[in-house]
Amino acid sequence: MAEEKKFEGDGLTRREVMARTAWAGLGVTAGLLGSGGLEKLLGQMQPRVDESSPRIFGASVEQLPPIDNRYPVMPSWNTELKQLAPNVYAYQQEGGTGHINAGISNAGLFVGEDSMLVFDALGYPVQSKDFISAAKKAGGGKPITNLINSHHHGDHVAGNQFFLPAQIASHPYCRQEVLKAIPNTPASWPKVEGQADGTEVRKLAPPVVTFEDNLVYNIGGNTVEFRFVGPAHTWGDMVAYLPQHKILFAADLAFFHLVPYCHNAYISKWMESIDKVMKMDVDVIVPGHGPVGGKKDLAESAEYFLFLKTQVKKRYDAKMSPGAAAADIKMGKYDNWMGPERLLMNTVRLYDEFKGTLTPDIDVEGTKQAIVEYNSIKAGKKS
């Protein structure tokens, strides 16, 4: 095979650039969407029904940081239902190098004597249906009677409709945000290979039961404790803890090999929540995004936040704007993770936190301004 041409100035082959661009764009989901063909594609593949429009920021990150060859690139992992303990399964969706998947969130399955309990519903019809099929095969055809949503983002709740008539439960904040999203939910799912066949009616099913902390199920010989850990990734984050097996389904408290998505986050509180998990008696951690791992992987997420917060604070104290700060920051090994463009929204969230203006809602205007400024600075440096 002939050697692939390297792109001038960045040391990447055309294939690497294409894969990286796809990862960056698809990892953005409802966030940093641009114009033209990429915007059209992302509009079709949009799962985050908690945000009202796929054009929410009206701007896209055009100048991604190059892969840093001093550090390894992401690993890759496949979609599979992994048994972690008797009657306990993690549904891990594919991702990493070589994969293109907009809704790569994971889920949990707990099999009981007569029924099954699920943790998160995934984001697209095909994903949810594939998960249900795998779950029923593992559970001997038992019905799924209960579903717990970890938080309100579309890649975790948009599949709720396919689990009905299961009873859906969540934190009150999650239910509140899902209810707010219902009027903006499209009537149907557009046809996208591997995600929707184009015939499904779209219905956002809200949780009907809410709890604030420590809901406990005893199912299949296992104790499953659903605990509130927010505010962190959102103001309504839930995790599932199995003390006898030292397993934690961390949902979006944990991103492994992916840049955390902070558009609704309280980053400093998120760091505190990670610290609490690190002190728990846990060996196996199922992240919301990425492959099943453990405390070593979670510690890397904590290191990302510490590094980011330190870098952003220096520039905040120097009176730099968020866009200029993001353009100036070099994330090193974290630029090799999926979604390096999330630095923009993550920087804006930290600026809002430092200013004392942080709210649970997305800072749409602040993020849009930061993206525009970032692109202008990066384009100027390349000209």
C-alpha positions as CSV (number, residue, x, y, z in Angstrom):
1,M,0.0,0.0,0.0
2,A,1.3,3.4,-0.9
3,E,2.2,5.7,2.0
4,E,-0.6,8.1,2.9
5,K,0.1,11.8,2.4
6,K,0.6,13.7,5.7
7,F,-1.3,16.9,6.1
8,E,1.1,19.8,6.2
9,G,1.8,21.1,9.7
10,D,0.0,18.5,11.7
11,G,1.6,15.2,11.0
12,L,-1.7,13.4,10.3
13,T,-2.7,11.2,7.4
14,R,-5.9,11.9,5.5
15,R,-7.5,8.9,7.1
16,E,-6.6,10.1,10.6
17,V,-7.9,13.5,9.8
18,M,-11.2,12.1,8.6
19,A,-11.6,9.8,11.6
20,R,-10.7,12.7,14.0
21,T,-13.1,15.1,12.3
22,A,-15.9,12.5,12.5
23,W,-15.2,11.9,16.2
24,A,-15.0,15.5,17.0
25,G,-18.2,16.4,15.2
26,L,-20.2,13.4,16.5
27,G,-18.9,13.8,20.0
28,V,-20.4,17.3,20.1
29,T,-24.0,16.2,19.6
30,A,-26.1,19.2,20.7
31,G,-23.2,21.4,21.3
32,L,-20.7,22.8,18.9
33,L,-22.5,22.5,15.6
34,G,-21.4,24.1,12.4
35,S,-22.7,25.0,8.9
36,G,-22.9,23.0,5.7
37,G,-22.7,19.2,5.4
38,L,-21.4,18.5,8.9
39,E,-24.3,20.5,10.4
40,K,-26.8,18.6,8.3
41,L,-25.3,15.3,9.3
42,L,-25.3,16.3,13.0
43,G,-28.8,17.6,12.8
44,Q,-29.9,14.1,11.6
45,M,-28.0,12.3,14.3
46,Q,-28.9,14.5,17.2
47,P,-29.9,12.6,20.3
48,R,-29.7,15.2,23.0
49,V,-33.4,16.1,23.3
50,D,-32.7,18.1,26.5
51,E,-31.5,20.9,24.2
52,S,-34.0,22.5,21.9
53,S,-32.0,22.8,18.7
54,P,-29.1,21.1,17.0
55,R,-28.0,24.6,16.1
56,I,-27.9,25.7,19.7
57,F,-24.6,27.5,19.6
58,G,-24.8,28.6,16.0
59,A,-21.0,28.0,15.6
60,S,-18.6,25.1,15.3
61,V,-15.1,24.5,16.3
62,E,-13.2,24.6,13.0
63,Q,-9.6,24.3,14.2
64,L,-9.1,21.2,16.3
65,P,-5.9,20.7,18.1
66,P,-3.6,18.2,16.4
67,I,-3.0,14.8,17.9
68,D,0.0,14.9,20.2
69,N,2.4,12.1,19.1
70,R,4.1,12.1,22.4
71,Y,1.1,10.3,23.8
72,P,-0.9,7.2,22.8
73,V,-4.1,7.6,20.8
74,M,-7.4,6.3,22.1
75,P,-7.8,2.5,22.3
76,S,-10.9,1.0,20.7
77,W,-13.7,-1.1,22.2
78,N,-16.7,-2.9,20.8
79,T,-20.4,-3.0,21.6
80,E,-21.1,-6.0,23.9
81,L,-23.1,-7.1,26.9
82,K,-20.5,-7.8,29.5
83,Q,-21.4,-10.0,32.5
84,L,-19.7,-8.5,35.6
85,A,-21.3,-10.7,38.3
86,P,-24.2,-13.1,38.6
87,N,-27.2,-11.4,37.1
88,V,-25.2,-8.2,36.6
89,Y,-24.4,-6.9,33.1
90,A,-22.9,-3.8,31.6
91,Y,-24.0,-2.8,28.0
92,Q,-20.9,-1.2,26.6
93,Q,-21.3,0.6,23.3
94,E,-18.5,0.7,20.7
95,G,-16.1,3.6,20.5
96,G,-12.5,4.8,20.3
97,T,-10.1,4.8,17.4
98,G,-11.6,3.6,14.2
99,H,-15.2,3.9,15.4
100,I,-17.7,6.6,14.5
101,N,-20.7,6.7,16.8
102,A,-22.6,9.7,18.0
103,G,-24.4,8.1,20.9
104,I,-21.8,6.0,22.7
105,S,-23.3,5.9,26.1
106,N,-23.4,2.7,28.2
107,A,-26.2,1.1,30.2
108,G,-26.7,-1.5,33.0
109,L,-28.8,-4.6,33.4
110,F,-29.9,-6.4,36.6
111,V,-31.7,-9.7,36.2
112,G,-34.2,-10.8,38.8
113,E,-36.1,-14.0,39.3
114,D,-39.2,-12.9,37.3
115,S,-38.2,-9.5,35.8
116,M,-35.3,-7.2,34.9
117,L,-34.1,-3.7,35.9
118,V,-32.3,-1.4,33.5
119,F,-30.0,1.6,34.2
120,D,-30.3,4.1,31.3
121,A,-32.1,3.7,27.9
122,L,-29.5,4.9,25.4
123,G,-30.1,7.4,22.7
124,Y,-31.3,6.0,19.4
125,P,-33.9,3.4,18.4
126,V,-31.4,0.8,17.0
127,Q,-29.2,1.2,20.0
128,S,-32.1,0.8,22.5
129,K,-33.6,-2.2,20.6
130,D,-30.3,-3.9,20.3
131,F,-29.7,-3.5,24.1
132,I,-33.2,-4.8,24.8
133,S,-32.6,-7.8,22.6
134,A,-29.3,-8.6,24.3
135,A,-30.9,-8.1,27.7
136,K,-33.8,-10.5,27.0
137,K,-31.4,-13.1,25.7
138,A,-29.2,-12.9,28.8
139,G,-32.3,-12.8,31.1
140,G,-34.1,-15.7,29.5
141,G,-36.9,-13.6,28.0
142,K,-37.9,-12.0,31.3
143,P,-39.7,-8.6,31.0
144,I,-38.0,-5.3,31.7
145,T,-40.3,-3.8,34.4
146,N,-38.1,-1.0,35.7
147,L,-35.9,1.6,34.2
148,I,-33.7,4.2,36.1
149,N,-32.4,7.2,34.2
150,S,-29.1,8.4,35.4
151,H,-29.7,12.0,34.2
152,H,-31.6,13.9,31.6
153,H,-29.3,14.0,28.5
154,G,-30.8,12.5,25.4
155,D,-28.2,9.8,24.9
156,H,-29.5,8.3,28.2
157,V,-33.2,9.1,28.0
158,A,-34.2,9.4,24.4
159,G,-34.6,5.6,24.2
160,N,-37.1,5.5,27.1
161,Q,-40.0,5.0,24.8
162,F,-38.7,1.6,23.7
163,F,-38.8,0.3,27.3
164,L,-42.4,1.1,28.0
165,P,-44.5,-0.1,29.8
166,A,-41.6,-0.3,32.2
167,Q,-41.8,2.1,35.2
168,I,-39.3,4.9,34.7
169,A,-37.7,6.6,37.7
170,S,-35.1,9.3,38.1
171,H,-33.9,12.3,40.2
172,P,-36.6,15.1,40.3
173,Y,-34.2,17.4,38.3
174,C,-34.0,14.8,35.5
175,R,-37.7,14.5,35.3
176,Q,-38.1,18.3,35.2
177,E,-35.7,18.6,32.3
178,V,-37.2,15.8,30.3
179,L,-40.6,17.3,30.7
180,K,-39.2,20.7,29.5
181,A,-37.8,18.9,26.4
182,I,-41.0,17.2,25.3
183,P,-42.4,20.2,23.4
184,N,-39.2,20.4,21.3
185,T,-39.0,16.7,20.5
186,P,-39.3,15.9,16.8
187,A,-42.2,13.7,15.7
188,S,-40.1,11.0,14.1
189,W,-36.6,9.6,13.9
190,P,-34.8,10.3,10.7
191,K,-33.3,7.3,8.9
192,V,-29.6,6.9,9.8
193,E,-27.9,3.6,9.4
194,G,-27.2,1.9,12.7
195,Q,-29.3,4.4,14.6
196,A,-32.9,4.6,13.2
197,D,-34.7,3.0,10.3
198,G,-36.8,6.0,9.6
199,T,-40.2,4.4,10.5
200,E,-40.2,5.0,14.3
201,V,-42.5,7.5,15.8
202,R,-40.6,9.6,18.3
203,K,-42.0,10.0,21.8
204,L,-40.0,11.3,24.8
205,A,-41.2,9.3,27.8
206,P,-40.5,11.1,31.1
207,P,-39.8,9.4,34.4
208,V,-43.0,8.9,36.4
209,V,-41.3,8.2,39.7
210,T,-38.7,10.4,41.3
211,F,-36.3,9.9,44.3
212,E,-33.6,12.1,45.7
213,D,-31.1,9.5,47.0
214,N,-30.5,5.9,48.0
215,L,-33.2,4.0,46.2
216,V,-32.3,0.3,46.8
217,Y,-33.4,-2.7,44.8
218,N,-32.8,-6.3,45.9
219,I,-32.9,-8.2,42.6
220,G,-31.4,-11.5,41.5
221,G,-29.5,-12.0,44.7
222,N,-27.9,-8.5,44.4
223,T,-28.3,-5.3,46.3
224,V,-28.3,-2.3,43.9
225,E,-28.1,1.1,45.5
226,F,-29.0,4.1,43.3
227,R,-27.3,7.1,44.8
228,F,-27.4,10.8,44.0
229,V,-23.9,12.3,43.3
230,G,-24.8,15.7,41.9
231,P,-24.4,18.4,41.1
232,A,-21.6,17.1,38.9
233,H,-22.2,16.4,35.2
234,T,-25.7,17.7,35.8
235,W,-27.8,18.7,38.8
236,G,-29.5,15.3,38.9
237,D,-26.8,12.6,38.5
238,M,-27.4,9.1,39.8
239,V,-25.0,6.1,40.0
240,A,-25.7,2.5,40.8
241,Y,-23.6,0.8,43.4
242,L,-23.3,-3.0,44.1
243,P,-21.4,-3.2,47.4
244,Q,-21.1,-7.0,47.5
245,H,-19.4,-7.1,44.1
246,K,-17.6,-3.7,44.4
247,I,-19.1,-2.5,41.1
248,L,-20.1,1.0,40.3
249,F,-22.2,2.0,37.3
250,A,-21.0,5.6,37.3
251,A,-23.0,6.9,34.3
252,D,-21.7,10.3,33.2
253,L,-19.8,10.9,36.4
254,A,-17.1,8.9,34.4
255,F,-15.8,9.4,30.9
256,F,-13.0,7.0,30.0
257,H,-10.8,7.9,27.1
258,L,-13.1,10.8,26.2
259,V,-13.1,14.4,27.1
260,P,-15.9,15.0,29.7
261,Y,-18.9,16.9,28.4
262,C,-19.4,19.8,30.7
263,H,-22.2,22.0,29.2
264,N,-24.5,21.4,32.2
265,A,-21.8,20.7,34.7
266,Y,-20.6,22.1,38.0
267,I,-16.9,21.1,37.5
268,S,-15.6,21.7,41.0
269,K,-18.5,19.7,42.5
270,W,-17.9,17.0,39.9
271,M,-14.3,16.8,41.0
272,E,-15.5,16.4,44.6
273,S,-17.9,13.6,43.5
274,I,-15.0,11.7,41.8
275,D,-12.9,12.1,45.0
276,K,-15.8,10.4,47.0
277,V,-15.9,7.5,44.5
278,M,-12.2,7.1,44.8
279,K,-12.6,6.5,48.5
280,M,-15.4,3.9,48.0
281,D,-14.8,0.1,48.1
282,V,-15.0,-0.2,44.3
283,D,-13.0,-2.4,41.9
284,V,-15.0,-2.2,38.6
285,I,-16.4,1.1,37.2
286,V,-18.8,1.2,34.3
287,P,-18.5,4.7,32.8
288,G,-21.3,6.6,31.0
289,H,-19.0,6.8,28.0
290,G,-16.0,4.5,27.2
291,P,-15.0,1.0,28.1
292,V,-15.6,-0.7,31.4
293,G,-12.6,0.1,33.7
294,G,-11.7,0.9,37.2
295,K,-10.3,3.6,39.6
296,K,-7.2,4.1,37.5
297,D,-9.4,5.3,34.6
298,L,-11.5,7.5,36.9
299,A,-8.3,9.0,38.3
300,E,-7.4,10.0,34.8
301,S,-10.7,11.9,34.5
302,A,-9.9,13.6,37.8
303,E,-6.4,14.5,36.5
304,Y,-8.1,16.0,33.3
305,F,-10.3,18.3,35.4
306,L,-7.4,19.3,37.7
307,F,-5.2,20.2,34.8
308,L,-8.0,22.0,32.9
309,K,-9.1,24.0,36.0
310,T,-5.5,25.1,36.7
311,Q,-4.9,26.2,33.1
312,V,-8.2,28.0,32.9
313,K,-7.8,29.8,36.2
314,K,-4.4,31.2,35.2
315,R,-6.0,32.7,32.1
316,Y,-9.1,33.9,34.0
317,D,-6.9,35.7,36.5
318,A,-4.9,37.2,33.6
319,K,-8.2,38.7,32.3
320,M,-8.2,36.7,29.1
321,S,-11.6,36.0,27.5
322,P,-12.9,32.3,27.5
323,G,-12.3,32.0,23.7
324,A,-8.8,33.4,23.9
325,A,-8.0,31.2,26.9
326,A,-9.2,28.0,25.1
327,A,-7.1,28.9,22.1
328,D,-4.0,29.4,24.3
329,I,-4.4,26.2,26.3
330,K,-2.6,23.0,25.2
331,M,-4.1,19.9,26.8
332,G,-1.3,17.5,25.9
333,K,-2.4,13.8,26.2
334,Y,-6.0,14.9,26.6
335,D,-6.0,16.2,23.0
336,N,-5.8,12.6,21.9
337,W,-9.0,11.7,23.7
338,M,-12.3,11.8,21.8
339,G,-13.9,15.3,21.7
340,P,-11.0,17.7,22.2
341,E,-13.3,20.5,20.9
342,R,-15.2,20.2,24.2
343,L,-12.4,22.4,25.7
344,L,-14.4,25.4,24.6
345,M,-17.6,24.6,26.5
346,N,-15.6,23.3,29.4
347,T,-13.6,26.6,29.6
348,V,-16.8,28.6,29.5
349,R,-18.3,26.5,32.4
350,L,-15.2,27.2,34.5
351,Y,-15.3,30.9,33.7
352,D,-19.0,31.0,34.8
353,E,-18.0,29.2,38.0
354,F,-15.2,31.6,38.8
355,K,-17.4,34.6,38.1
356,G,-20.2,33.2,40.3
357,T,-22.7,33.1,37.4
358,L,-22.9,29.4,37.0
359,T,-26.4,27.9,36.6
360,P,-27.7,24.4,35.8
361,D,-28.5,25.6,32.2
362,I,-26.1,25.8,29.3
363,D,-24.4,29.2,28.8
364,V,-25.4,29.3,25.1
365,E,-24.3,32.8,24.3
366,G,-21.1,32.6,26.2
367,T,-20.1,29.4,24.5
368,K,-21.0,30.7,21.0
369,Q,-18.9,33.8,21.6
370,A,-16.0,31.6,22.8
371,I,-16.2,29.4,19.7
372,V,-16.2,32.4,17.3
373,E,-13.2,34.0,19.1
374,Y,-11.3,30.7,19.3
375,N,-11.8,30.0,15.6
376,S,-10.6,33.5,14.7
377,I,-7.5,33.2,16.8
378,K,-6.6,29.8,15.4
379,A,-7.3,30.8,11.8
380,G,-5.1,33.9,12.3
381,K,-2.2,31.8,13.6
382,K,-2.4,29.5,10.5
383,S,-2.6,32.3,7.9
